[in-house]
Amino acid sequence: MKIAISCKGKDLNSDLDPRFGRAGGFIIYDTETDSYEYLSNEENLYANQGAGVQTAQKVANSGAQAVISGHIGPKAFSALKSGNIEIYLSDQNRTVQEAVSAFRDGHLSPSNGADKPGHW
């Protein structure tokens, strides 16, 4: 399974980015091979609108089946759910590696809805 984790850097020791749509990038972590790649989201950092939906499309195109982020808005939540991508919200004070470990250990629960209003 591939998981997209919003991050502030390009490796597993990077801090989790609390934002989804305007995250600097994502670590796409493959739980089957324990490998990862970095996916930049720079084009959506300063988008006037639609950052969440555009980022959701980018994550879907990466093959991710789940997302871990600190927060998510309603449009991004809907777009990810439409793509059958599960959403997990994590404590922001974690590294990417800690978020992956929490996911694997069953300490993260699927989100039932957005936790932020749009344009956060």
Legacy VTK file of the C-alpha trace (Angstrom):
# vtk DataFile Version 3.0
C-alpha trace
ASCII
DATASET POLYDATA
POINTS 120 float
0.000 0.000 0.000
1.206 3.496 -0.807
0.673 6.272 1.741
1.100 9.982 0.994
2.377 11.877 4.055
2.397 15.690 3.962
5.877 16.834 4.882
8.213 19.779 5.274
11.278 17.992 3.871
12.291 15.246 1.488
13.000 12.244 3.733
11.587 10.142 6.561
13.149 12.378 9.230
11.237 15.406 7.939
8.510 16.964 10.053
4.902 16.287 9.156
3.362 19.334 7.450
0.086 20.239 9.172
-1.422 21.374 5.858
-2.655 19.090 3.111
-3.463 21.276 0.090
-0.631 23.691 0.682
1.925 21.202 1.974
5.382 21.697 0.516
5.416 18.081 -0.584
4.638 14.481 0.224
6.587 11.386 1.038
4.963 8.551 -0.908
5.742 5.575 1.308
5.264 2.012 0.063
4.473 -0.267 3.012
5.125 -3.421 0.960
8.702 -2.524 -0.013
9.555 -0.079 2.816
10.681 2.387 0.171
9.682 5.981 -0.478
9.919 8.836 -2.911
9.407 12.575 -2.542
6.598 14.308 -4.444
6.850 18.107 -4.605
3.665 20.145 -4.212
5.320 23.511 -4.812
2.861 24.570 -7.506
-0.010 24.525 -4.978
1.737 26.381 -2.138
0.539 29.766 -3.334
-2.478 28.859 -5.467
-5.257 31.441 -5.188
-7.849 28.709 -4.939
-8.288 25.010 -5.520
-5.071 23.948 -3.775
-6.779 21.131 -1.861
-8.511 19.627 -4.874
-5.422 19.964 -7.092
-3.255 18.386 -4.410
-5.773 15.554 -3.985
-5.522 14.865 -7.728
-1.721 14.880 -7.524
-1.803 12.412 -4.620
-4.272 10.175 -6.476
-2.002 10.198 -9.542
0.884 9.000 -7.354
-0.997 5.766 -6.654
-1.445 6.505 -2.950
-4.298 4.672 -1.266
-4.091 6.632 1.991
-3.069 10.089 3.186
-1.617 11.180 6.517
-1.675 14.901 7.279
-2.196 17.251 10.194
-5.386 18.864 8.866
-7.629 18.719 5.814
-10.314 20.979 4.365
-13.745 19.966 3.036
-13.013 20.099 -0.708
-9.786 18.115 -0.394
-11.545 15.616 1.877
-14.316 15.112 -0.708
-11.859 14.815 -3.587
-9.790 12.188 -1.779
-12.873 10.223 -0.742
-14.101 10.292 -4.362
-10.804 8.678 -5.320
-11.235 5.987 -2.630
-8.249 7.349 -0.698
-8.446 6.911 3.075
-7.567 9.970 5.187
-5.753 9.855 8.523
-5.078 12.921 10.644
-1.961 12.844 12.773
-0.429 14.865 15.562
1.626 17.550 13.852
4.567 17.083 16.209
5.754 13.952 14.421
8.258 13.120 11.776
7.184 11.269 8.659
8.752 8.089 10.065
6.795 8.473 13.322
3.566 8.997 11.356
4.231 5.837 9.296
4.942 3.877 12.498
1.735 5.169 14.114
-0.194 4.092 10.993
1.364 0.620 10.963
0.759 0.146 14.697
-2.927 1.046 14.307
-2.657 4.279 16.298
-4.266 6.387 13.550
-7.963 6.155 12.766
-9.591 7.046 9.447
-11.067 10.542 9.456
-14.824 10.946 9.106
-14.659 14.489 7.740
-12.700 17.673 7.241
-11.333 19.263 10.398
-10.720 22.725 8.922
-12.856 25.117 6.891
-11.910 25.808 3.295
-9.080 28.278 2.542
-7.274 27.540 5.798
LINES 1 121
120 0 1 2 3 4 5 6 7 8 9 10 11 12 13 14 15 16 17 18 19 20 21 22 23 24 25 26 27 28 29 30 31 32 33 34 35 36 37 38 39 40 41 42 43 44 45 46 47 48 49 50 51 52 53 54 55 56 57 58 59 60 61 62 63 64 65 66 67 68 69 70 71 72 73 74 75 76 77 78 79 80 81 82 83 84 85 86 87 88 89 90 91 92 93 94 95 96 97 98 99 100 101 102 103 104 105 106 107 108 109 110 111 112 113 114 115 116 117 118 119
